Amino acid sequence: MRVTFVAEAVPGRPNEDFVAATADAAVLLDGAGTPPGSESGCSHGVAWFSRSLGSTLLTSMAQGTGTLTELLAQGIKTVASLHDGTCDLNHPGSPSATVIMLRHTNDMLEWLVLADSVLVLDVVNAAEPMAICDDREAQVGALHRTEMDALASGTDEHVSAHRRYVETLRSYRNRDGGFWVAATDPLAADQALTGNMPANQIRAAALLSDGASRLVDRFHLHTWSHVLDVLEQSGPDEVIRQVRAAEHSDPQGARWPRGKTFDDATALYCRC
Ligand SMILES: [Zn+2]
């Protein structure tokens, strides 16, 4: 695989996305933030969690044994063991992350997608790219975001409403009928979307955190097909540049109501 990526944090904050790759494997995680004034029970923070789990997963993929689901379950356990002596892992706000894993082995491409990061596959002879995303959090979130979306981004009222929204969603986290993310419960791995295909059937793959995929799935400025074209012709930098331009064009969220005016944005493009 030929891999390029860009991970751009919101200026002035630690990057809670994590991306890494080898010639045969890629991982992308998007840590769920702890809004100002909110507790998490963890002294390490969300960026630490994403980096720890992401690097653990890439190491285990490089060693090459086990299904992606098994590797994710083991990775969740490993990271929990790094801080169960110092942090309250039963706290409902303990750090969590979305996960995409992509692995090339024995002429097959395998993937795993947990929560709302997006994997886009450019499949040979398909009319449209295949976008794989677990949207259960968005479905639950839609029931609770009316108040937040009605307020102008950047105001104190919006910040408070966003914190309440995040805290409300915690009660749905890693529960049947709610949504599943990588946090402290290894059973979340069983909830991931998985698949595989002969590698020669896939021209390219894009891994996007929701800070990058918002160009398509929140702003509706482009199609997945267009994003693949931009990645092919200009690379991940250009996708992130277009995301930032759109965010700057709507600083108060009037056109596109959103929890975060700017978000960590990560795009990885892989030619298979
Ligand atoms: Zn901790």
Residues whose N, C-alpha, C, O or C-beta is under 5 A from the ligand:
A	BS01	ZN	C42 S43 H44 H83 C87
